[in-house]
Amino acid sequence: MAFARTTADWWRDAVIYEVYIRSFADGDGDGIGDIAGVRQRLPYLAGLGVDALWLTPWYPSPMADGGYDVADYRDIDPVFGTLEDARALVEEAHGHGLRVLVDIVPNHTSSAHPWFREALSGGPGSPARKRYIFRPGRGPGGELPPNDWKSVFGGPAWTRITEPDGSPGPWYLHLFAPEQPDLNWDDAEVRAEFESILRFWFDRSVDGVRIDVAHGLVKAPGLPDIGSLDGKLLEGAGDSDHPHWDREEVHEIFQGWRTVADAYDDPRAFVAEAWAGFPERLARYVRPDELHTAFNFDYLMAPWRADHLRRVVDESLTALGAVGAPATWVLSNHDVARHVSRYARPQPDGPVRSLADLRGPADLRLGTRRARAAALLTLALPGGAYLYQGEELGLWEVEDLPEELLQDPTWQRSGHTDRGRDGCRVPLPWSGDGPPFGFSSDGAGTPPWLPQPDAWKPLTAEAQDRDPSSMLNLYRSALALRRSHPALGDGTLTWDSAPDDPVLSFVRTPGFRCVANLSGDPVTLPAHSEVLLASEELEGGRLPGDTTVWLAL
Ligand code: NOJ
């Protein structure tokens, strides 16, 4: 192994690249990304300068939710490859100095998982049902759902089953799609199974695990109505006594997981997808005896506004620092509209959960300029960072996918009111002049599973490789500097701008200053010995608007 950072706490400042495997690179020409495609592109990822890869679920799955409906946690879906391919990928990634995190989905299985099939076929009273959350319906004939909980994807969170003899049965809980029944984490067998699954992957040299819906595993006793929270539930709405989000009892589960990870000589790390209403609640997931890191969704949802970003940075560093955990920073992932498109519109005062929170036409040039500035701001902050595949190419959200091609369950479950997340999942453009842009091997008969816009031609990795001022080369330069500069990565920062200043300026020691100009106008650069990197050309000694610069002091 040739890791850039071999310390036991590599995760404190790792830059981790999210590989949304269906859309990364297709090695076998079926139009769907796979392990072979990732293996072919490992030199690209190593050359980009990231420290680790997070691979979204690759397990056997009916793909009702892009693989977040897992039918077997110890195998690979044939569309992605085989267990042997996975082994080879981990080994080759390590050879390139890249660590590998897999995605574990503990809140729910697929309805095609053998446990759920057994629960259905076993009939009333089957002990197999205790692994899930079955309840009788309300109303005289049990024809109403057991409570008022809603699915994150729209509609009720309950589906009624039909018993093997054809009679109407109880209902089962699914906080996501009906094909994703929630597990019962009060059940000892469920708990033991997931610790065993962790060992299965750690034994295969995987360096870490991303935990899906970490805040959702435990439900309140008696499954009380939410009542006051009418309509579609927002994950992490902020209520710390919510009946199914962020309950205190989840922490003991993750303390057990930490014990599993710590039993390995090479340090294994967790990152939690935990939607907690406040930074202090999030920090509870990353206490010393619990998980290592958690995604910072407050940062992801922040509008491109200096005061808002500053507040999120300060609150994150304070809350996480209080428990000794590093912050992480993330701008995009496979669940949200790409940040080029979010920043392309007038920015609101509050958080941006989707493009629906924004008004006005998209100016993609402006969005791209801001995304460049945001990349340098993000990579200069103390802690770790997550990049979402394609952000290094400056990809934008594909907002005009034909309705008949939309695959995200959100589209159906919202009654065709929410187009869902497909627009950020369009397969990457690697090379060439038109679709499939090198996503599939040459001569592949099947087009990519979602169509790529022709307008991505200048954004292919190949085209950007040749252009010194491209987004790709900006990311490469920033990541190389970040790796070599002693001030960057884990540590602290000291602001030298005021909290309400539209210019964000901070110093890190030794000898580094980052200045992000979110005011509309150029500002004079502070004293420095050298300009290390800038997201746009500087205007003489001035820093233009929507530009970030890294200075040596
Ligand atoms: C979070 C994942 O990132 C998302 O893609 C998925 O739909 C839900 N969890 C449910 O597993």
Boltz pocket constraint, residues with backbone or C-beta under 6 A from the ligand:
constraints:
  - pocket:
      binder: B
      contacts: [[A, 65], [A, 68], [A, 105], [A, 176], [A, 212], [A, 213], [A, 273], [A, 334], [A, 335]]
      max_distance: 6.0
